[in-house]
């Protein structure tokens, strides 16, 4: 099951086990069961501290990871956790053995305080780069708190269960048998769902910052590092660290690095941030800024943070098309992340709305998995690069409809079709299909600012060459601004500019 290179890496990690581990495996006669048993036996053969026992669990095939001689940890993998989930398996082995997780003490304390029985189930696909964050967070919570259990379910191994629940987006998390949420979540997000988020009183007691960065993507991280290197007091508020880059799979234009993936790049950036004395506050959103003696940033949990300067780096999100049915069928056939959700549409007819690079790249990815792809483009020609269009035209299971104004996404429990107007004839038409991937670009996360700073007609923050906004002392950087090119490397440079601009402002004021 494991190739030579992976085995070598795994052996190094297994040497860090602190206590004996028992893998309890529930298998049948099917191929996935046989592969599951082969995997756990292969892992057990690599360490004298790991043993395997056959048992009966709720799902077959599946296996639980437990510390020998102690109650079950509550960590279960249903299906084979390879692909993006292999790291989740390795971390579970280490943490169940007693290896301390790399998480702030305040987060561990918050997990321990969670009361009541919480049985989580997360449905994943092995191609989803967002899923491991959720799986690893819930596994850790299960290890720390005996009232919490977590089962990762690999969708393709339990297709009947996935179909019965109409799961068309991953990760999808169920709590005590009821749907809780879908999409990437951090530990802080999950604690917030459980009513155990960060205490506002702890935040209110923080001393004022010299620079407070709002946003944890490349622009925000770059801003914080450049500011911290000046020896001043710096904080970051981040709903989720990494922003849109966490949803990006292949990155081939980051100078000096031929290829990387979004989650890997953000992990390295976060490690870099943690090298400095930067107060990183995750799982929080700002909803207002007031200028008094200092800037006061009001958070969604009621806390208020004070700072001499602010850097806005709130990034952007996938843009909605804003038609009936889009919100109603989100995660029920309407999707935005091809890498995450494409395997759930295997054998189906799906649409891609948008003919730019993102849309055509999505169509190319989907074409290798689904039965048929229909691309809807509003304009009279595709906007994607010529090389992508050429590849698209070579595929037999892709159609392109130009001059198509999408008017409605239809369905019952899940998506059943798309209605559109042919802009050349004004004729209303309808295509029956089972999924719609929306790929029409990004919208800046700036609505919460209102008229605090000047924004342009599409909501982007207007900045000058130093990153300064219309309000002295408030700077901005990255995809939330009117910078014309939305690229990771551009955002990092803009973050550095904003930090240097803020430091210059502090010196002069």
HELIX and SHEET records of a PDB file:
HELIX    1   1 UNK A    4  UNK A   14  1                                  11    
HELIX    2   2 UNK A   31  UNK A   44  1                                  14    
HELIX    3   3 UNK A   83  UNK A   85  5                                   3    
HELIX    4   4 UNK A   86  UNK A   97  1                                  12    
HELIX    5   5 UNK A  105  UNK A  112  1                                   8    
HELIX    6   6 UNK A  131  UNK A  144  1                                  14    
HELIX    7   7 UNK A  155  UNK A  158  5                                   4    
HELIX    8   8 UNK A  159  UNK A  164  1                                   6    
HELIX    9   9 UNK A  187  UNK A  193  1                                   7    
HELIX   10  10 UNK A  200  UNK A  204  1                                   5    
HELIX   11  11 UNK A  218  UNK A  228  1                                  11    
HELIX   12  12 UNK A  243  UNK A  247  5                                   5    
HELIX   13  13 UNK A  262  UNK A  274  1                                  13    
HELIX   14  14 UNK A  338  UNK A  341  1                                   4    
HELIX   15  15 UNK A  342  UNK A  345  5                                   4    
HELIX   16  16 UNK A  357  UNK A  367  1                                  11    
HELIX   17  17 UNK A  386  UNK A  393  1                                   8    
HELIX   18  18 UNK A  447  UNK A  449  5                                   3    
HELIX   19  19 UNK A  488  UNK A  508  1                                  21    
SHEET    1   A 8 UNK A  50  UNK A  54  0                                        
SHEET    2   A 8 UNK A  21  UNK A  26  1                                        
SHEET    3   A 8 UNK A  62  UNK A  67 -1                                        
SHEET    4   A 8 UNK A  75  UNK A  78 -1                                        
SHEET    5   A 8 UNK A 148  UNK A 154  1                                        
SHEET    6   A 8 UNK A 118  UNK A 124  1                                        
SHEET    7   A 8 UNK A 172  UNK A 175 -1                                        
SHEET    8   A 8 UNK A 178  UNK A 182 -1                                        
SHEET    1   B 6 UNK A 278  UNK A 282  0                                        
SHEET    2   B 6 UNK A 234  UNK A 238  1                                        
SHEET    3   B 6 UNK A 209  UNK A 214  1                                        
SHEET    4   B 6 UNK A 304  UNK A 312  1                                        
SHEET    5   B 6 UNK A 295  UNK A 299 -1                                        
SHEET    6   B 6 UNK A 286  UNK A 291 -1                                        
SHEET    1   C 5 UNK A 278  UNK A 282  0                                        
SHEET    2   C 5 UNK A 234  UNK A 238  1                                        
SHEET    3   C 5 UNK A 209  UNK A 214  1                                        
SHEET    4   C 5 UNK A 304  UNK A 312  1                                        
SHEET    5   C 5 UNK A 474  UNK A 476  1                                        
SHEET    1   D 2 UNK A 250  UNK A 251  0                                        
SHEET    2   D 2 UNK A 260  UNK A 261 -1                                        
SHEET    1   E 2 UNK A 316  UNK A 318  0                                        
SHEET    2   E 2 UNK A 442  UNK A 444 -1                                        
SHEET    1   F 5 UNK A 334  UNK A 335  0                                        
SHEET    2   F 5 UNK A 435  UNK A 438  1                                        
SHEET    3   F 5 UNK A 349  UNK A 353  1                                        
SHEET    4   F 5 UNK A 372  UNK A 376  1                                        
SHEET    5   F 5 UNK A 398  UNK A 401  1                                        
SHEET    1   G 3 UNK A 404  UNK A 411  0                                        
SHEET    2   G 3 UNK A 415  UNK A 422 -1                                        
SHEET    3   G 3 UNK A 427  UNK A 432 -1                                        
END                                                                             
